Amino acid sequence: MAGVSTETATPPTPPIAAEAATSVPEPVRPASAAPSAEERPLRLVVVSGMSGAGRSTTADNLEDLGWYVVDNLPPSVLPDVCDEARRTGIRQLAVVLDVRTRSFFEQLPAMFAELKESGTVPEIVYVEASDDVIVRRQESVRRPHPLQGDGRLLDGIHRERELLATLRAAADLVIDTSSLNVHQLGSRITHAYGGPDHALRVTVLSFGFKNGIPLDADMIFDVRFLPNPHWVPELRPQTGLSAPVSAYVLSQPGAEPFLTSLESVLTTVASGYLHEGKRFATIGIGCTGGKHRSTAISEELARRLRADGLPTTVLHRDLGRE
């Protein structure tokens, strides 16, 4: 089972419900600013991704945060919906798009161009999950995949992944929900869209290399150069969230220079990310199993980034796994 930090920890819950997907060239993002509430333009979030990866859960969380949410809207009418939203005073609009709209791929480029001309540049949230997780979720709700046809469920998943490759590359925020429950996904969405829209929002993700590299990380750092508490008998059953393990890891030669250098890098690139219109950054911190070193370093890095004024949350992907 995946673990979360002391800030985001939640009990296990049922898997995310199944759904569907999309693809489009990356829109040009303007430099980020912090306008007043009166002059703030419409903020548009396009929610898409793999069927069964959590689009509906993402939309529900945005709605809970006060966003006006429209599901399964034909892309061709999105510019008109945005015009109506501006006219009626809506400033936060989320639209769920997927392959149930069969002309989706042909309509998206023209739709994005028209939105850009009107001064609204959409942000793309893309949710995905591994093939085996999607199969399990689809089978649990007894629904066929929208691209499955007469073939196997995996055939539909692979077809959808190919069709969505361009959209994924253009996404502002990619979330791999394979090891997340609905509450953990909700925490990611709340962190990303529940605060000011002019601040870079950072997620520090601890993980174990033996369980695979996180595909949704923007940067990955390896802390296996530090001594492993696993080989200290009294520390082995504990985790990086415990004070003894944290103190052991942070006191090792190299830990402080590493954290100081990484903090400097991230605070430096933050301004550049914002200038380029990138609002989110996921930083992967890996050790062997994701239990001791990466967890302790992630918590300390997050503490330092918060002190530097960067809204930061922590997710421990592999905490609790054997």
C-alpha positions in Angstrom: 0.0 0.0 0.0 1.3 3.5 -0.8 2.0 5.8 2.1 1.7 9.6 2.5 3.3 12.2 4.7 2.0 13.1 8.1 0.3 16.0 6.4 -1.6 14.0 3.8 -1.9 10.5 5.4 -5.4 8.9 4.9 -6.8 5.4 5.5 -7.1 3.0 2.6 -10.2 3.6 0.5 -11.8 1.9 -2.6 -10.0 2.4 -5.9 -10.7 5.3 -8.2 -13.7 4.9 -10.5 -13.1 4.2 -14.1 -13.6 6.6 -17.0 -11.9 7.7 -20.5 -9.3 10.2 -22.6 -7.6 12.7 -25.5 -4.6 14.4 -27.6 -3.4 17.9 -28.8 -0.4 20.1 -29.5 1.0 22.1 -26.6 -0.5 25.6 -26.3 1.9 28.5 -25.7 1.8 29.6 -22.1 2.1 33.3 -21.1 4.3 34.5 -18.3 2.6 34.1 -14.9 1.5 37.1 -12.9 -0.6 37.9 -9.9 -3.5 40.2 -11.0 -6.1 41.5 -8.6 -9.4 39.7 -8.1 -11.2 42.3 -10.2 -8.9 42.0 -13.3 -8.2 38.2 -13.0 -9.0 36.5 -16.3 -10.9 33.2 -16.7 -8.8 30.3 -15.5 -9.6 27.1 -17.5 -8.5 23.6 -16.6 -9.0 20.8 -19.1 -9.1 17.4 -17.3 -8.3 14.4 -19.4 -6.3 11.2 -19.3 -6.6 7.4 -19.3 -10.0 5.7 -18.8 -10.1 4.5 -15.2 -7.3 6.7 -14.1 -9.4 9.2 -12.1 -10.9 11.9 -14.3 -14.2 11.9 -12.5 -12.6 12.0 -9.1 -10.4 14.9 -10.2 -13.5 16.8 -11.5 -15.3 16.1 -8.2 -12.5 17.5 -6.2 -12.3 20.6 -8.4 -16.0 21.1 -7.9 -15.5 20.8 -4.1 -12.9 23.6 -4.4 -15.4 25.9 -6.0 -14.6 25.4 -9.7 -17.5 25.3 -12.1 -17.2 21.8 -13.7 -18.6 20.6 -17.1 -18.2 16.9 -18.0 -18.0 15.5 -21.5 -18.4 18.8 -23.3 -17.9 18.7 -27.1 -14.6 20.6 -27.7 -16.1 22.7 -30.5 -18.4 24.5 -28.1 -15.8 25.2 -25.4 -14.9 28.7 -26.7 -18.6 29.7 -26.4 -18.8 28.2 -22.9 -15.8 30.2 -21.9 -17.4 33.4 -23.3 -20.5 32.7 -21.3 -18.5 32.0 -18.1 -16.7 35.3 -18.5 -20.0 37.1 -19.1 -21.6 35.6 -15.9 -18.6 36.2 -13.7 -17.2 32.6 -13.5 -13.5 32.8 -13.0 -12.6 29.1 -12.5 -13.9 26.7 -15.1 -12.9 23.0 -15.4 -13.9 20.9 -18.4 -13.6 17.1 -18.6 -12.8 15.9 -22.1 -12.5 12.3 -23.3 -12.8 10.0 -26.3 -16.6 9.6 -25.9 -16.5 12.7 -28.2 -15.4 10.9 -31.3 -14.3 14.1 -33.2 -12.3 15.1 -30.2 -8.8 14.9 -31.8 -9.8 16.9 -34.9 -11.5 19.6 -32.9 -8.8 20.3 -30.2 -6.2 22.3 -32.2 -8.8 24.8 -33.6 -10.4 25.0 -30.1 -7.1 25.8 -28.4 -6.3 28.4 -31.0 -9.6 30.1 -30.6 -9.3 30.1 -26.8 -5.8 31.7 -27.1 -7.1 34.5 -29.3 -9.7 35.3 -26.7 -7.0 35.5 -23.9 -7.7 32.1 -22.2 -4.9 29.6 -22.2 -6.1 26.2 -20.9 -4.1 24.2 -18.3 -4.2 20.5 -18.9 -4.4 18.0 -16.0 -3.6 14.5 -17.2 -4.3 11.5 -15.1 -2.9 8.0 -15.9 -2.3 4.6 -14.3 -0.5 1.4 -15.1 -2.1 -1.1 -17.4 -2.7 -3.7 -14.6 -4.3 -1.1 -12.3 -6.6 0.1 -15.1 -7.6 -3.5 -15.9 -8.5 -4.1 -12.3 -10.5 -0.9 -12.0 -12.4 -1.5 -15.3 -13.2 -5.0 -14.3 -14.3 -3.9 -10.8 -17.0 -1.7 -12.3 -17.8 -4.2 -15.1 -17.5 -1.6 -17.9 -15.8 -2.1 -21.3 -13.1 0.2 -22.4 -14.3 2.9 -24.8 -11.7 1.9 -27.4 -11.9 -1.9 -26.8 -14.3 -2.7 -29.6 -14.4 -6.5 -30.2 -10.8 -6.9 -28.8 -9.4 -7.4 -25.4 -9.5 -4.8 -22.6 -5.7 -4.4 -22.9 -6.0 -3.6 -26.6 -8.3 -0.7 -25.8 -5.9 0.6 -23.1 -2.9 0.4 -25.4 -4.8 2.2 -28.2 -5.9 4.9 -25.8 -2.3 5.4 -24.5 -1.0 5.9 -28.0 -3.7 8.4 -28.9 -3.1 10.4 -25.8 0.7 10.6 -26.1 0.7 14.1 -27.5 -1.8 15.4 -24.9 0.2 13.9 -22.1 3.4 15.7 -23.4 1.5 19.0 -23.4 0.0 18.6 -19.9 0.8 21.1 -17.2 0.2 18.5 -14.5 0.5 14.7 -14.9 -0.7 12.5 -12.0 0.0 8.8 -11.9 -2.9 7.4 -9.7 -1.7 3.7 -9.8 -0.8 3.8 -6.1 -3.2 6.5 -5.0 -6.6 6.1 -3.3 -9.3 8.7 -3.8 -8.3 10.8 -0.8 -4.7 10.9 -1.9 -5.7 12.0 -5.4 -7.9 14.6 -3.8 -5.0 15.9 -1.8 -2.9 16.3 -5.0 -5.8 18.3 -6.6 -6.4 20.4 -3.6 -2.7 21.3 -3.3 -2.5 22.1 -7.0 -5.8 24.1 -7.4 -6.9 25.1 -3.9 -4.6 28.1 -3.5 -3.3 31.2 -5.4 -3.0 30.6 -9.1 0.3 32.6 -9.4 2.5 30.4 -7.1 4.5 27.4 -8.1 3.1 24.4 -6.2 5.6 21.7 -5.5 5.0 18.0 -4.7 7.9 16.1 -3.2 7.5 12.4 -3.9 9.5 9.8 -2.1 9.8 6.3 -3.8 11.9 3.1 -4.0 13.8 2.4 -7.1 13.0 -1.3 -6.7 9.3 -0.4 -7.3 10.0 1.6 -10.4 10.7 5.3 -11.2 7.6 7.6 -10.9 6.5 8.5 -14.4 4.9 11.8 -13.3 8.0 13.3 -11.7 9.6 16.4 -13.3 13.0 15.8 -11.6 14.4 12.7 -9.9 17.1 12.6 -7.3 18.9 9.5 -5.9 19.7 9.4 -2.2 21.2 5.9 -2.2 24.6 7.5 -1.6 23.6 7.9 2.1 24.0 4.9 4.5 20.9 2.8 4.7 19.1 2.6 8.1 17.9 -0.8 7.0 21.2 -2.2 8.3 20.8 -0.7 11.7 18.7 -3.3 13.7 16.8 -0.8 15.9 16.0 1.5 12.9 15.0 -1.2 10.4 11.3 -1.6 11.5 10.9 2.2 11.6 10.4 4.7 8.7 11.8 8.0 7.7 8.9 9.7 9.4 10.2 8.6 12.8 12.6 11.0 14.7 15.4 8.4 15.2 15.5 7.5 11.5 15.3 11.1 10.4 18.1 12.1 12.7 20.2 9.2 11.5 19.7 10.1 7.8 20.1 13.8 8.2 23.3 13.5 10.2 25.1 11.5 7.6 28.0 13.1 5.7 26.7 14.5 2.5 23.0 14.9 3.6 23.3 18.6 4.5 25.2 19.6 1.3 22.8 17.6 -0.8 19.7 19.3 0.8 21.3 22.8 0.6 22.2 22.3 -3.1 18.8 20.9 -4.0 16.9 23.7 -2.1 19.0 26.2 -4.1 18.3 24.6 -7.4 14.5 24.4 -6.8 14.2 28.0 -5.5 16.2 29.1 -8.6 14.1 27.2 -11.2 10.8 28.2 -9.5 10.9 31.7 -10.9 11.8 30.4 -14.4 9.0 27.8 -14.2 6.5 30.6 -13.4 7.8 32.8 -16.1 7.2 30.0 -18.6 3.7 29.5 -17.2 4.5 26.2 -15.4 2.5 26.2 -12.2 3.4 22.7 -10.8 6.6 20.7 -10.1 6.9 17.1 -8.9 10.2 16.2 -7.4 11.1 12.5 -7.0 13.4 11.5 -4.2 14.4 7.8 -4.4 16.2 5.3 -2.3 16.2 1.5 -2.5 12.8 0.7 -1.0 11.2 4.1 -0.3 11.0 3.5 3.4 13.9 5.3 5.2 16.3 7.6 3.3 14.0 9.0 0.6 11.2 9.5 3.2 13.4 11.4 5.6 15.0 13.6 2.9 11.6 14.3 1.3 10.1 15.6 4.6 13.1 17.8 5.3 13.2 19.2 1.8 9.5 20.0 1.9 10.1 21.8 5.2 12.8 23.9 3.7 10.8 24.7 0.6 7.8 25.9 2.6 10.2 28.1 4.6 11.3 29.6 1.3 7.7 30.4 0.4 7.0 27.6 -2.0 3.6 25.8 -1.3 4.8 22.2 -0.9 3.2 18.9 -0.1 4.7 15.4 0.4 3.6 12.0 -0.9 5.4 8.8 0.1 4.5 6.5 -2.7 6.0 3.2 -1.4 5.8 3.7 2.3 4.0 0.6 3.7 5.1 -1.7 0.9 7.2 -4.8 1.7 
